[in-house]
Every structure is written in structure tokens, then in C-alpha cells.
Amino acid sequence: MIHSPAEPGVTTVNGEPTPAIDGATVADVVDVMCRSPRGVAVAVDGIVVPKSTWETTTIAPGATVEIVTAAAGG
Amino acid sequence: MTLQAAPDPFVIAGTGLGSRLLLGTGGMTSPESLARALQASGAEVATVAVRRVDPTTRYSLVEILDGLGVRILPNTAGCFTAADAVQTARLAREAFATDWVKLEVIGDDRTLLPDPIELVDAAEQLVDDGFVVLPYCGDDPVVARRLEQVGCAVVMPLGSPIGSGLGIRNPHNIELIVGQAGVPVILDAGIGTASDACLAMELGCSAVLVATAVTRAEDPGLMAAAMRDAVIAGRAARRAGRITRRFVAEASSSFEGMVGM
């Protein structure tokens, strides 16, 4: 379900190369991408980051970040 | 005592629910029509899929469901392997702060039929990880039993393929699953109209999950109300105990005291 087509070494967010976020926290990225943190989950390099550590988890260069929420579905 | 007053609790993993109709949000045409359908359905649980955030979306499905007081049941729709389904379930648990997951592991992209091998594998991993697992499965009683054995909270056999509206193609298998199950059986997938939902309940299912039949109906709100009533009627009929089928008539009026002719 979650694939990153980007070149190795380039940070991606939901499959898009986004090197500008290197060093930002997960909380920063969610703040930019989402209306609200409610209903949002983040995985960095395939590991789910608990909400309690969003503020203290920084995005390392080359990371693969996935940010998901609810969509219509049966 | 009236039938309505008799206690008939519907409980999933210790949580009592006031409605035996669960609504899927798949196929919804607008957030407004979804909200109307949810209110008309009386459903207390609605399924959602887990997808990458879209920063351009003008509404939040989570806000709509929260606003209506509906419990979110995340699913693993779109997953073809146990590994993907487990990862999706973990993301969903973090996103929606719920241990409940409707587990879907699809084995074929044309029929969207479940892959029983990957499904049982994923179910076992998620149960071990503390999830309340509601697995979407085929109408095979053996697979249903395996899912119950690995600790699933319910089993959710299909009536027919997802979105097909073909109703319950093998009612005998659904009855077999109901007859052996020690957990609630929720008929999932294939419902086309209210009579299908009613039949599921008459066969002994504990609840019905409907998505496309409501969201893609010409009037989703009206169909949601029809589904609500069908589930209530089917449950009552099941509890009332139907008459035995006969091949010939049995007079309902006595012949005694007929006038001589």
C-alpha cells in the first residue's frame, strides 16, 4: 500500500520528494499538511510515530514519511 | 411484555451497540449526503479507509463522524498482503485512537474476494497485538471458524462481491456460519436493497454492514432508513421463529362448524 518511488537519499512525504523538511519535527509537518491532528497518523521509514512523540521526532535526511487519515471506504 | 421491550443486546468485544446496522462510507457522493444517510440509518458505527492525506480536501470525514457521535471503524481496504494490512491497522489505531479494525485482505482485484490465507495470518498478528479484529471473509464456514479460533471478535462473511448488489448468493453457508459461530456474525458486502439486509437478519446474523447500497442509491437518506427498518424487521422475525415451509396448503380456518351445503 505504501511505496516510495523517489531516489534513495531524498526525503519524501507521501511519495513526493520533499527535502525541505529535513530537520523539521513530525508535528511541524502535520501542522503544514493537515487541517487538524485528529484522525491523522504518521509513519517514518515504516515505523508508526506515536502522537506523544511528534514534537520530539525530527525528520532525518532521506526519510520516507507517510501521513494518513480517513477517506471514504466500505 | 412486548417484543420491543425484551432485551436483545448487540455486543462487540464488550461494547454494547444500539443499532445492528453498520454503515460504510465507501461510495459517498458528498459529505452532506453521507451525514443525512448516517442520521437516517441510526448506525452507531461507520467504516473509513486509511489513505494519504490530501491537503486540498475541503472537509474532514473524521470531523463529520465525530460531530454525529458515530464510532469510527477503520478498515484495511486495498491491502493484498497480511503485512500491508497489519501496517495499515497500526496507522489506523494511532490516527483514530481505536483498537477496532475491520480487516480486509483482498486476493483478487477483479472480484475483490478476500484472500483467506493472508486474512487468517493478519488476524492472528493483530489479535496478538491487542486489536479487536472484525474480519471481512468469504462465506466459507471453515475460514470463519479459523478466524474465530485465532481470536477475532466477530466474523463478517460476504453475501456477494463488494459493491455488486447481488444480495446473499449462498444463504445456506451463512446459516452454517451462524450455526457454528460463538461470536457475532455481521453480513458484509453484496447487499443491494432492504430485503437483502432483512434476509441476513432472518438467517441469524447479528448485524449487517452496508455501504454502496446506501451511498450510491438515488436517495441515500431514504435507502438508509429502509435498511434501518429492514434490519429491525429481520431481527424480530428471526426471534419470533418462522413457520415451517410446506409443499401443500394448510388451512388456517377450521372446518368445524361449517354450514351444511
Interface residues (C-beta under 8 A of the other chain):
Chain A: M1 I2 N14 G15 M33 C34 R35 S36 R38 G39 V40 A41 V42 A43 G46 V48 V49 P50 K51 E66 I67 V68 T69 A70 A71 A72 G73 G74
Chain B: G24 T25 G26 G27 M28 L34 T47 V48 A49 V50 R51 R52 V53 P55 T57 S60 L61 V62 E63 L65 D66 I72 P74 N75 A77 G78 C79 D84 Q87 T88 R90 L91 A92 R93 E94 A95 F96 I162 G163 A189 L209 A211 T212 T215
